[in-house]
Amino acid sequence: MHKIANLTMCLVLLLGMAGCAKKSEIKGSVVDAQGRPLAGLKIIASHVRPVKKGYERFETVSDSDGAFAFEKLYPSSAYVLKPQSNRWRTDAELHVKTAADGEIIVLPQPLTIRYTFLKEKIIADSLTDLEWFPGPSRDMDWHLAQAWIKKLSVAGGGWRMPTAQELKSLYDESVGAAYKIDPAFTLSACCVWTGEKIDAVSARNFSFKPRIREHGRMVNSYRNRAFAVRSRP
């Protein structure tokens, strides 16, 4: 009888502890840069400063509408939400703070993924549905840039020189660096050649220095880089 009583007491205590477990919920959604929902995508919630074992890391998967939910996060704590895929990687993340114990927070903005990094150093841009392949970090004149892109056979080929408007779509004033473009492009000089020739001896390039600028440069000018671009398959 003693053993049964002790066992019963232990079960009661365990159930009581489980009932007192702290948990806070977060609901949100994940979309691409055009606002299209991303279904079946794994989302990781990582505790910024873990305070209790069991609350460090959680996983969930987005539904057909891109919606996701975490139900057992530690209350009033900072988490970082990051998407994860076995087909690509991304630097996109969302910093959130959970509500008080037992409360639910609905995120006011979605976790938005613009750039995804594919195999062979290809960068896919969901805003424009273009794929980019940054060229080598060396000076090129226009003819060298054109020749490099024509020979490029990465991931099946089909690459071309970009237009000024396509390069302009990559310009990002919020980037805290000398060149206003996502660091993933590893741009080591200000300017990138376009495929737009002005006349027999000059072509247009695009500058990623602060304040958008397009120039006409002699095709034999060297302080430029080459980016290859193509439509997403």
N, C-alpha and C positions, 0 to 999 in steps of 0.2 A: 504493500500500500504506500509505503514511504516513497518507493521508486516511482510509482505512478503519479503521486502528488508532486514530486520534484520535476518529473517530465512535463506534467501539465503546467506547472509554474514557468518552466523554461519556455514552453510554447507560447504562453500568454505574454511573456516578456519580449520574445522575438517578434510576435505580431504587433505588440505595442510600439516597438522600435521601428518596425516597417511602416506603421501608420504615421509615425512622427518624422519620417524621412523628409528632408527638405527638397522641394522641387519647384521649378518655375518653368513656364512654357513660352516658347517663341514660335510664331507663325509668320511665314514670308513666302516669297516666290523668287524664282531665278529666270532671267530672260537674257536674250542677246541684245546687241546695241540698237536693234530696230524694235525692241519690245516684244519680240516673238518668244513665247514660253519654251523653256528647255525641259523636256520630259525625260524621266529615267536617269537623271543626273545625281550622282552621289554628292552630298553636302556634308562637310566635316565641321563640327563645332568644337573648337579648342579653348579650354579655360586659360585665360591670360595669366592669372596667378592662382593656381590650384590651392584651395584651402582645406579640402577634404577628399580623401581617397574615394574614387568612384565617380567623380564629377569632372575628370580631366579632359575627356574626349568622347564625343558622341557622333554617330553617323545616322543619316536618313537619306531617302531618295525622293526626288521630286515626282509629282504625279503628272498626268497628261496635260494639266494646265500650268505646269511649272511650279505648283505650290508645294511647300514642304513645312514640316513642323518638328520641333524638338520639345519633348514633354517632361524631361527630368533634369533640366539644367539647375545649377546651384543659384539660389536667389540673389538678387542685387549684386551681380558679378559681371565682369567683363569677359566676353567671348569673341573669338574671331571666326567668322564663317567663311569657308573656302570650298569651292567646287573641285571635284576630282574625277578624272576620266582616264580610262586605259588607252584612249586614242589620241589624247593631246594633254597639254598642261597649260595653265594660265596663271597670271599674277593677280587676277581679280580676287578681291576679298571684301568682307564687310565687317566692321567693328560694331558690336552691339553690347547693350547692357541689359541683363535680365531684370524682371520685375520682382516684387516682394514674394515671399513664400506663398505658393498656391495661386498666384496671379498669372495672367496671360498677356503677352505683348504681341501686337500685330505690327510688323515692320512697315513704316510709312513709305519706304522705297524698296524696290526689288534689288536683289544681288544681280548686277549687270555684268555680263561678260562680253567685252569687245574683241580683244585679241586672244587667239589661241595659238599655241606653238606646236606645230606638227613635226613629224619626223623630217630629217634632212634639213633642218633649220628654216623651214617654211613658216611664215607668219600669216594666219588667216584673219581677215578683218570682217567681222559680222556687220559692221555699219555699212560697208560698201559692197560686200560679197566679193571682195578681191583677195587674192593671195599674193604675198610679197616674198621676194628672196633678195635680201641685201647683198650687195656685191663686196668684193675684197676691199680691205681698208688701205687703199693706195690711190694716188692721184691718177686720173684718167682724162684724156681728152675725149671729145664726143665720139670719134671714130673707134677708139679702143673700147669705150662703153658699149657701143652698138655691136661690135664684133664679139665681145664677151657674152652679151645677152643672146645673140644669134646662135652661139655654140652651147648655150646652157641646156642641159638635158635632164636636170633634176626632176624626179617624180613625173616622168613622161613628157617633159618639155612643154611647148606652147607658150613660152615666155616672150615678152616684148618690153620695149622701153615705155615708161609711163608718160601720161600727159601732165601738164602743169596742174590741172584741176585734180587729178588723182593724187599727186604729191601734196597738194594743198589740204586734202582730206586727212592727211596724217599730221598736219601741223597742230600742236597742242600747247597753247600758251601756259597751261597750268604746270607743265613739266619744269621742275626746278633744276635746270641744267643750261649749259650754254646754248645748246640746240634744242628747239622746242618740238621734240618728237619722242615717242616712247623709247626708253633706254634699250628695249629689245632689238631695236634696229641698229644699235652700235654704230651710229653715224660719227665718223671721226673728222669730218670737215663740214663746212657750212652748207654746201650746195650739192644738189643732185641733178644730173642731166635728165631732160625730158626727150621724147622722140620727136619734138617739134622743131624742125629746121626753119629758120627765118629766111635765109637766102643761101647761096652757095658756100659762104664762109662763116656763117654764124648759126647758132641754135639757142633755144631757150633752156635755161636752168632755173631751179627753185631753191631759195635760201631758207633754211630753218633757223636763222638767227631771229631774235626778238623783232617783231613787226614783219609781217609777211611781205616777201619781195620776190618778184620774178625778174630775170635779167635776160638780155640777149648777149651771149658770149661767143667769142671766136671758137670755132670747133676744135682748134688746136690748143685751147686753154686747158691747163692741167689741174687746177685746184678744185676738182669736182669728183663726185663719186657716182657709182652706177647702182640703181635698184632695178630688179626685174619684177614684172607684175603679170598676172593673168587672172581671168575670171575663175571663180571657184568651180570645180567640177560638179 
